[in-house]
Every structure is written in C-alpha cells, then in structure tokens.
Amino acid sequence: MTNNTSIILITGPSRSGKSEWAETLATQTGKQVIYIATAKSDPEDSEWLSRIEKHQQRRPADWTTLLVPHELTATLQAHSCDHCCLLVDSLGTWVANCLNQDSVLWQKTLQDLLYSLKQVVGTVIFVAEETGWGVVPAYPIGRQFRDRLGELTRHLGRLANPVYLVTGGHVLNLSILGSPLP
C-alpha cells in the first residue's frame, strides 16, 4: 500500500446501516466519490430493483456510479487517484457474482485484488456483509459463498484502517476497540 492510500472496511449484517455509514465517510473525505456498484440489475426481480433504487436515491447527484459486477480489480486500478474516494458496495454481491469460478481461479482473483490495493492511491471504502454468524449453510454453494466472503473480509481487515462493524444501527470502530490477529 502506498502512503497516499487509505483503505476502510465496513462490515456487518444485512440492513444494519453499512452502506449509509460508507456514504457518510465518503462524503467526509471531501474527495470526488466514485461509487462502484457490484450488483447486477435483473428486470425480472422487482424487489431487487427497489433495493438498488433506494441506494441510488440516497447518493448525491455529483457522485459517479460505475456498475461493476465482475471486474473489480481493473476498475480500482483504472480509477485510482489522490483526489478520489472509491466506494465499493458490496463485496458480498461481488463474491456472489464470482461463484462460478473454480477454487484456483478464485484464489487468483482474490490475490489480484489484494495485490492491486498496494498500487491504488486515494481512499477506498469497502462494504462487506457478515454472513458467517449464522448456521452453516446446508448447500455447498452457500458454504462456498460464506467461506470466500469471510476470507476476503479477513484479508481486507489486515490492510484496512479503520475497520468498522455496523450492527443494530450503531457503528463500532474495531481498529480502536479490537486487536488484529497475528
């Protein structure tokens, strides 16, 4: 990571306020915000479209929005700049979009992303869901998703400062309250 890079990780359960906290932090940077949306739009899924629309309505009009369901690493590299804040929402959706990758390709995708963060300048804010607090999924694809997202979040937690947990509508700065694993 360069001296001109700030990586922030925000994690927590569904509907906890992670995205709102990320948007607040992005605004507070005073930088040009590039919102990297990892969701795929499905015209057949009205509930999903409604969720996307609520996110869009909350964002300031001067933010640039990029739809990036797969090419996250390349997008971060292409839009990296000192005066930019890249807000990635969300890693869970991005991991879900990559579930068709076998384990070898996924490890390459993960390592490429982590390596690219050493080259990125500016501020990068990641929003990630916590999926591992519940029951172990009964199906292999569910376990694969949970494990991949957990591994990615753990790696990012080592690079990020601060790391926030948002739950129950409250924000906890884990970088102050906790200690990183060795």
Backbone bond lengths (Angstrom), bond angles and torsions (degrees), N, CA, C in turn:
res aa  C-N    CA-C-N  psi(-1)  N-CA   C-N-CA  omega(-1)  CA-C   N-CA-C  phi
1 M - - - 1.437 - - 1.527 109.10 -
2 T 1.313 116.31 138.40 1.459 120.15 179.81 1.529 109.94 -82.63
3 N 1.326 116.07 165.62 1.459 120.21 177.43 1.519 111.72 -67.72
4 N 1.328 117.36 -17.90 1.463 121.63 -178.91 1.521 111.89 -95.25
5 T 1.329 117.04 17.26 1.454 121.30 -177.20 1.519 110.44 -115.45
6 S 1.298 115.19 135.72 1.457 121.65 173.66 1.522 106.95 -127.79
7 I 1.323 116.39 118.99 1.462 121.03 177.75 1.520 108.03 -110.06
8 I 1.323 115.18 128.40 1.460 122.68 179.73 1.518 107.18 -121.62
9 L 1.326 116.57 134.08 1.463 121.88 176.85 1.521 108.62 -117.77
10 I 1.327 114.93 130.91 1.462 121.86 176.53 1.516 107.04 -122.79
11 T 1.313 115.61 121.50 1.450 120.41 -177.10 1.526 110.07 -130.69
12 G 1.302 115.77 159.81 1.458 120.30 179.31 1.516 111.00 160.82
13 P 1.321 116.43 177.94 1.465 120.77 -178.66 1.531 112.20 -77.33
14 S 1.308 114.77 173.30 1.464 122.00 178.72 1.519 111.24 -60.03
15 R 1.328 114.86 142.11 1.467 123.52 174.34 1.528 113.47 60.44
16 S 1.318 117.03 25.00 1.470 120.40 -177.40 1.518 113.24 -87.90
17 G 1.342 116.91 -18.30 1.459 120.63 -177.43 1.518 113.33 112.07
18 K 1.331 117.21 12.28 1.471 121.39 -178.73 1.519 112.09 -56.90
19 S 1.308 116.89 -49.29 1.466 120.52 -177.04 1.520 111.55 -65.14
20 E 1.328 116.63 -41.07 1.463 119.29 178.55 1.534 110.85 -62.71
21 W 1.336 117.16 -40.40 1.467 120.49 178.54 1.530 109.64 -65.49
22 A 1.318 117.14 -41.97 1.466 120.81 178.53 1.526 110.42 -61.24
23 E 1.318 116.73 -42.45 1.469 121.05 179.42 1.530 110.62 -65.38
24 T 1.324 117.09 -38.60 1.467 121.12 177.01 1.519 110.20 -62.18
25 L 1.333 116.92 -47.81 1.462 120.88 179.84 1.528 111.32 -63.13
26 A 1.331 116.68 -40.71 1.470 120.27 179.19 1.523 110.35 -61.03
27 T 1.323 116.45 -44.55 1.467 120.57 178.45 1.522 110.80 -61.56
28 Q 1.322 116.76 -40.76 1.465 121.24 -177.71 1.523 113.19 -66.78
29 T 1.340 118.53 -19.53 1.465 119.67 179.11 1.518 111.55 -67.77
30 G 1.337 116.98 -26.08 1.457 120.71 -176.28 1.517 112.85 73.65
31 K 1.322 116.72 8.88 1.462 121.77 -178.99 1.522 110.73 -96.35
32 Q 1.325 114.67 168.29 1.461 120.95 173.11 1.526 107.30 -67.73
33 V 1.332 117.52 122.31 1.462 121.09 -176.99 1.523 110.04 -95.06
34 I 1.312 114.41 127.72 1.458 122.34 172.81 1.521 106.46 -113.63
35 Y 1.311 115.55 110.78 1.462 122.64 -177.10 1.524 107.87 -89.41
36 I 1.314 116.52 117.10 1.457 122.44 -178.72 1.525 107.85 -102.11
37 A 1.317 115.16 102.16 1.464 122.19 -177.92 1.520 108.91 -91.24
38 T 1.324 116.23 123.52 1.466 119.94 -176.58 1.524 113.01 -94.16
39 A 1.320 117.39 -4.10 1.461 120.84 -176.71 1.521 111.86 -74.30
40 K 1.315 114.66 145.17 1.461 121.37 170.37 1.523 107.29 -93.77
41 S 1.298 115.85 137.64 1.455 120.49 178.09 1.531 108.57 -87.53
42 D 1.327 116.10 127.95 1.461 121.61 179.05 1.525 108.45 -120.73
43 P 1.348 117.43 106.22 1.470 120.15 -176.72 1.531 113.40 -60.56
44 E 1.326 117.76 -17.53 1.465 121.90 179.79 1.536 112.26 -82.35
45 D 1.337 117.26 -13.98 1.465 121.84 -173.99 1.526 109.73 -110.42
46 S 1.325 116.41 89.31 1.468 120.79 -174.75 1.530 111.93 -66.08
47 E 1.311 118.02 -33.57 1.467 120.39 179.22 1.529 110.04 -66.07
48 W 1.322 117.53 -41.91 1.471 121.76 178.72 1.526 110.38 -65.34
49 L 1.332 116.50 -42.79 1.459 120.82 177.77 1.529 111.08 -61.47
50 S 1.321 117.20 -36.10 1.460 121.26 177.60 1.531 111.08 -65.52
51 R 1.326 116.86 -40.27 1.468 120.56 176.96 1.528 110.63 -62.14
52 I 1.326 115.85 -45.71 1.468 120.58 179.58 1.518 110.35 -60.90
53 E 1.335 116.30 -43.16 1.462 120.67 -178.99 1.530 111.87 -62.81
54 K 1.333 117.77 -39.74 1.469 120.89 177.94 1.522 110.81 -61.74
55 H 1.325 116.71 -41.14 1.467 120.52 176.58 1.528 110.17 -62.64
56 Q 1.325 116.77 -44.48 1.464 120.96 -178.34 1.521 111.32 -63.02
57 Q 1.302 117.37 -41.70 1.465 121.14 -177.65 1.523 111.87 -66.52
58 R 1.309 117.51 -27.68 1.459 122.03 -178.59 1.524 112.90 -77.08
59 R 1.313 116.34 -24.88 1.468 120.62 -175.07 1.526 111.75 -79.73
60 P 1.345 116.19 143.37 1.470 119.74 175.14 1.531 111.40 -62.10
61 A 1.319 115.97 147.56 1.463 121.71 -176.68 1.526 112.99 -65.50
62 D 1.342 117.56 -24.24 1.465 119.23 -177.63 1.528 113.49 -85.34
63 W 1.326 117.86 0.21 1.454 120.56 175.28 1.521 109.40 -78.80
64 T 1.315 116.24 141.75 1.465 121.72 173.39 1.518 107.61 -87.59
65 T 1.322 116.93 133.91 1.466 121.19 177.77 1.518 108.94 -114.09
66 L 1.336 115.45 129.28 1.458 122.21 175.33 1.519 108.61 -116.79
67 L 1.316 116.64 133.07 1.466 121.61 176.84 1.523 107.75 -93.76
68 V 1.321 116.28 111.78 1.461 121.66 -171.36 1.531 109.50 -133.73
69 P 1.328 118.21 80.07 1.458 119.13 -179.83 1.536 114.00 -73.68
70 H 1.349 117.80 -21.17 1.470 119.26 -175.56 1.525 114.46 -130.29
71 E 1.287 118.51 -50.04 1.471 123.30 -168.26 1.532 112.81 -84.12
72 L 1.323 116.38 55.91 1.456 120.94 -175.99 1.527 112.22 -65.71
73 T 1.314 117.61 -45.35 1.467 120.81 -177.95 1.522 111.08 -60.17
74 A 1.307 117.30 -49.42 1.466 121.32 -179.62 1.528 110.91 -62.13
75 T 1.321 117.32 -37.97 1.465 121.22 -179.91 1.527 110.95 -66.50
76 L 1.321 117.13 -43.22 1.467 120.37 177.83 1.529 110.51 -61.18
77 Q 1.306 116.42 -43.12 1.466 120.31 179.94 1.526 110.95 -65.47
78 A 1.313 117.01 -42.44 1.464 121.37 -175.70 1.528 113.00 -69.91
79 H 1.327 118.30 -26.80 1.462 121.22 -174.58 1.532 113.49 -111.78
80 S 1.300 115.75 10.83 1.460 121.51 178.54 1.527 109.99 -69.51
81 C 1.338 117.15 128.82 1.469 121.04 174.57 1.522 109.29 -164.13
82 D 1.328 116.31 153.39 1.469 121.45 -177.54 1.521 113.25 -56.58
83 H 1.321 116.97 -36.07 1.460 120.45 -175.51 1.534 112.81 -95.23
84 C 1.344 116.01 15.92 1.468 120.22 -178.03 1.521 112.20 -113.88
85 C 1.310 115.03 147.42 1.457 123.58 169.57 1.519 106.32 -118.97
86 L 1.325 115.85 116.24 1.462 121.96 178.72 1.524 107.84 -97.05
87 L 1.317 117.21 118.16 1.460 121.86 -179.43 1.520 108.18 -109.49
88 V 1.333 116.97 113.69 1.464 122.64 -178.09 1.519 108.69 -100.71
89 D 1.327 116.15 116.15 1.462 121.21 -178.81 1.525 108.72 -136.20
90 S 1.304 119.43 104.56 1.443 128.13 10.38 1.526 110.31 -137.80
91 L 1.315 114.82 161.25 1.460 120.18 179.18 1.525 112.02 -69.71
92 G 1.326 117.12 -33.48 1.464 119.55 177.99 1.515 112.00 -61.04
93 T 1.311 116.23 -42.26 1.464 119.95 178.40 1.519 110.38 -66.94
94 W 1.336 116.66 -40.59 1.468 120.34 178.44 1.526 110.49 -62.61
95 V 1.331 117.60 -45.06 1.469 120.62 177.93 1.525 109.83 -60.62
96 A 1.326 117.43 -42.95 1.471 120.39 178.30 1.527 111.05 -60.07
97 N 1.329 116.53 -37.89 1.463 120.46 178.62 1.526 112.20 -67.32
98 C 1.318 117.31 -21.19 1.473 122.59 -177.72 1.527 113.07 -101.71
99 L 1.316 118.26 8.11 1.462 120.42 -176.03 1.525 114.01 -64.54
100 N 1.310 117.28 -18.56 1.466 119.33 178.89 1.530 111.63 -75.49
101 Q 1.327 117.96 -9.83 1.466 120.81 178.68 1.528 109.71 -75.08
102 D 1.337 116.24 137.37 1.459 118.22 174.13 1.524 108.67 -70.35
103 S 1.326 117.38 173.01 1.464 120.37 -172.87 1.525 112.77 -64.36
104 V 1.325 118.25 -33.13 1.464 121.07 179.07 1.530 110.14 -67.89
105 L 1.320 117.12 -47.89 1.463 120.81 179.19 1.530 110.42 -64.60
106 W 1.336 117.64 -39.75 1.453 119.74 178.62 1.531 110.78 -61.42
107 Q 1.329 117.83 -43.91 1.468 120.14 179.31 1.524 110.70 -61.35
108 K 1.323 117.41 -37.26 1.465 120.44 176.85 1.533 109.94 -66.64
109 T 1.316 117.39 -43.95 1.461 121.88 178.50 1.527 110.30 -59.49
110 L 1.328 116.34 -45.02 1.457 121.85 179.82 1.527 110.93 -63.66
111 Q 1.326 117.52 -47.56 1.463 120.89 -179.28 1.528 111.60 -65.30
112 D 1.331 116.53 -38.42 1.471 119.82 176.98 1.526 110.61 -61.08
113 L 1.324 116.96 -43.09 1.463 120.44 179.05 1.528 110.26 -62.77
114 L 1.320 116.76 -49.50 1.467 120.26 -177.63 1.524 110.87 -63.10
115 Y 1.326 117.34 -41.25 1.466 120.71 178.74 1.531 110.59 -64.73
116 S 1.326 116.70 -40.50 1.471 120.13 -177.92 1.526 111.26 -62.24
117 L 1.314 117.53 -29.32 1.460 120.36 -179.06 1.526 111.79 -67.66
118 K 1.317 116.75 -18.93 1.466 120.24 175.96 1.529 110.65 -75.06
119 Q 1.321 117.11 -17.87 1.459 122.70 -177.97 1.530 112.57 -101.72
120 V 1.307 117.19 -20.53 1.458 122.13 -175.27 1.529 110.02 -71.04
121 V 1.328 116.07 140.71 1.467 120.99 172.74 1.527 108.15 -115.25
122 G 1.321 115.55 160.99 1.457 120.60 -177.50 1.515 110.36 96.86
123 T 1.306 115.67 -159.72 1.466 122.23 -179.58 1.520 108.57 -109.32
124 V 1.329 115.85 133.60 1.462 121.26 174.82 1.520 107.40 -124.06
125 I 1.317 115.78 123.58 1.468 122.17 177.81 1.526 107.58 -113.02
126 F 1.328 115.72 122.74 1.460 121.41 177.69 1.523 109.67 -107.79
127 V 1.321 116.38 136.06 1.458 122.94 172.58 1.529 106.63 -108.99
128 A 1.342 115.56 126.93 1.469 120.28 -178.21 1.519 110.13 -135.17
129 E 1.302 116.00 139.49 1.453 121.65 177.08 1.528 109.96 -82.89
130 E 1.320 115.90 146.29 1.461 121.32 171.50 1.526 106.84 -96.21
131 T 1.314 116.01 110.49 1.464 119.40 -177.92 1.522 112.32 -109.12
132 G 1.306 118.21 -9.95 1.453 121.52 -173.46 1.511 115.22 -87.97
133 W 1.324 119.31 8.14 1.460 121.50 -177.88 1.513 112.85 -89.08
134 G 1.309 116.96 -4.67 1.460 119.83 -176.78 1.516 111.84 -106.50
135 V 1.294 114.17 -159.10 1.447 122.64 179.76 1.527 109.41 -67.28
136 V 1.334 117.08 145.78 1.462 120.64 174.99 1.528 107.04 -63.89
137 P 1.344 117.57 126.25 1.465 119.49 -178.55 1.531 112.35 -56.94
138 A 1.305 115.57 142.84 1.464 121.70 -177.09 1.527 112.87 -77.17
139 Y 1.331 117.35 -14.31 1.455 120.84 -175.21 1.517 110.68 -116.22
140 P 1.339 116.95 146.89 1.470 120.36 -177.81 1.527 113.85 -56.07
141 I 1.333 118.41 -39.95 1.469 120.32 -177.89 1.533 110.77 -66.25
142 G 1.322 116.72 -35.64 1.460 120.72 176.82 1.520 111.80 -67.00
143 R 1.324 116.90 -41.35 1.467 120.56 177.32 1.526 110.59 -66.98
144 Q 1.326 116.04 -39.39 1.469 120.35 178.41 1.530 110.17 -62.13
145 F 1.326 117.63 -45.50 1.461 121.57 178.04 1.522 110.93 -59.56
146 R 1.316 116.44 -51.36 1.461 121.37 -178.20 1.521 111.22 -59.37
147 D 1.322 117.09 -44.44 1.462 120.75 -178.34 1.527 112.03 -67.98
148 R 1.329 117.11 -41.64 1.474 120.15 179.62 1.525 111.27 -65.28
149 L 1.314 116.26 -44.99 1.459 119.48 179.92 1.529 110.47 -65.42
150 G 1.317 116.96 -41.56 1.459 120.25 178.14 1.516 112.14 -61.88
151 E 1.333 116.82 -42.92 1.463 120.83 178.49 1.530 111.04 -63.92
152 L 1.311 116.87 -45.04 1.460 121.42 179.19 1.528 110.85 -61.10
153 T 1.310 117.04 -46.58 1.461 121.42 -179.27 1.528 110.78 -62.86
154 R 1.309 116.99 -40.07 1.463 120.24 178.94 1.530 111.26 -63.82
155 H 1.328 116.71 -43.85 1.472 120.27 177.46 1.530 110.96 -61.98
156 L 1.324 116.41 -45.24 1.469 119.68 179.55 1.519 111.36 -64.95
157 G 1.324 116.64 -34.06 1.458 120.48 178.06 1.521 112.74 -61.10
158 R 1.326 116.92 -28.02 1.470 121.11 176.69 1.529 111.44 -73.60
159 L 1.336 116.55 -31.02 1.461 121.26 -177.08 1.522 112.74 -89.33
160 A 1.317 116.03 -27.35 1.465 121.08 -171.62 1.524 112.13 -84.92
161 N 1.311 113.67 147.82 1.454 121.22 171.16 1.517 107.10 -159.68
162 P 1.315 116.40 105.50 1.445 128.46 14.89 1.529 113.34 -92.49
163 V 1.342 113.27 167.43 1.463 123.05 170.29 1.517 105.90 -116.61
164 Y 1.330 116.00 125.73 1.456 121.49 -179.16 1.527 110.61 -112.82
165 L 1.309 115.55 144.14 1.452 122.82 168.25 1.520 106.41 -111.75
166 V 1.325 116.00 124.35 1.458 120.89 177.56 1.525 106.51 -113.24
167 T 1.318 115.51 120.08 1.458 120.35 179.82 1.517 109.59 -151.41
168 G 1.295 115.75 142.89 1.457 119.80 179.57 1.515 113.36 58.44
169 G 1.333 117.08 27.58 1.451 120.73 179.92 1.524 113.79 75.66
170 H 1.334 117.47 14.95 1.463 122.50 178.91 1.517 109.71 -123.00
171 V 1.325 114.75 147.84 1.459 121.82 -178.96 1.524 108.76 -108.23
172 L 1.325 115.58 127.65 1.463 121.42 175.37 1.517 108.48 -117.23
173 N 1.321 116.63 129.00 1.456 120.79 176.89 1.525 107.49 -88.41
174 L 1.324 115.96 100.59 1.460 121.49 -177.40 1.523 112.57 -68.30
175 S 1.334 116.43 -22.59 1.461 119.94 178.75 1.531 110.98 -68.40
176 I 1.323 116.73 -25.18 1.467 121.55 177.23 1.525 110.40 -94.38
177 L 1.328 116.90 -42.06 1.462 121.08 -173.76 1.532 113.39 -81.76
178 G 1.312 117.68 -22.49 1.453 120.29 -173.37 1.508 112.67 -122.89
179 S 1.308 114.28 -176.08 1.468 122.09 176.74 1.517 107.94 -128.29
180 P 1.321 117.30 138.03 1.467 118.47 177.53 1.527 110.92 -69.53
181 L 1.305 115.94 149.41 1.462 120.55 173.72 1.519 109.91 -66.37
182 P 1.331 117.40 147.35 1.471 119.10 178.44 1.525 111.61 -65.03
